[in-house]
Amino acid sequence: MSSLAAAVAVPEVAGATKFSVQAGAEPGVMPRVLELFAKRGLVPERWNSCVVRAARLTIDIEIAGLDRDTAEYVANCMRQIVGVDLVLTA
């Protein structure tokens, strides 16, 4: 099985926090979002991003190891990033 096929077949991480970010398709948005996890020593289990209609960026992130308060804090920080329009958590 190729590494891409293996990545797609991986089941969800139990207890992981999920973030869905909607933003303008600007080059600085993704590194700013990732930085919020990196400075906490966290690496997302999953990261999927795509540009829709050449102007909208969607980022879906799944990360383990965040308590509820930290997840809400990170989501609020994402909402402050220039270009980010919407952040949903689950």
C-alpha positions in Angstrom: 0.0 0.0 0.0 1.4 3.4 -0.9 2.0 5.9 1.9 -0.8 8.1 0.5 -3.3 5.2 0.6 -2.1 4.4 4.2 -2.7 8.0 5.3 -6.2 8.0 3.9 -7.0 4.6 5.6 -6.0 5.7 9.1 -9.0 5.8 11.5 -9.8 8.9 13.5 -7.8 9.5 16.6 -10.0 8.8 19.7 -10.5 12.0 21.8 -8.8 14.2 19.3 -10.0 17.8 18.8 -11.0 18.9 15.4 -10.8 22.3 13.9 -12.3 23.6 10.7 -10.9 26.9 9.4 -12.3 29.0 6.6 -10.1 31.8 5.3 -9.0 33.8 2.3 -6.6 31.9 0.1 -3.5 33.8 1.3 0.0 32.3 1.7 0.4 33.4 5.3 -2.7 31.8 6.7 -1.5 28.1 6.9 1.8 28.8 8.7 0.1 31.1 11.2 -2.4 28.4 12.0 0.2 25.7 12.3 2.4 28.0 14.5 -0.3 27.9 17.2 0.3 24.1 17.6 4.0 24.2 17.0 4.7 26.6 19.8 2.9 24.2 22.2 5.1 21.3 21.0 2.1 19.7 19.2 2.0 18.1 15.7 -1.5 17.6 14.2 -2.5 14.0 13.5 -4.2 15.2 10.4 -4.1 18.3 8.3 -6.1 18.7 5.1 -6.3 22.0 3.2 -7.8 22.9 -0.1 -8.5 26.1 -2.1 -12.1 26.4 -3.3 -13.0 28.7 -6.2 -9.5 30.1 -6.2 -10.3 32.5 -3.3 -11.3 30.5 -0.3 -9.1 28.2 1.8 -10.4 25.4 4.0 -8.2 23.8 6.6 -9.3 20.8 8.6 -7.1 19.8 11.5 -7.3 16.9 13.9 -5.0 17.0 17.0 -4.8 14.9 20.1 -3.5 16.1 23.5 -5.6 19.3 23.9 -7.8 19.8 26.9 -11.0 21.7 26.3 -9.8 25.0 27.6 -6.6 24.9 25.5 -8.6 23.9 22.4 -11.0 26.9 22.9 -8.0 29.2 23.5 -6.3 28.0 20.2 -9.6 28.4 18.3 -9.9 32.0 19.6 -6.3 32.7 18.6 -7.1 31.3 15.1 -10.0 33.7 14.9 -7.6 36.6 15.4 -5.4 35.7 12.4 -5.8 38.1 9.5 -7.7 36.5 6.7 -9.4 33.9 8.9 -13.2 34.2 8.6 -14.5 31.2 10.6 -13.2 28.6 13.0 -15.3 25.6 14.1 -14.3 23.1 16.7 -15.6 19.6 17.6 
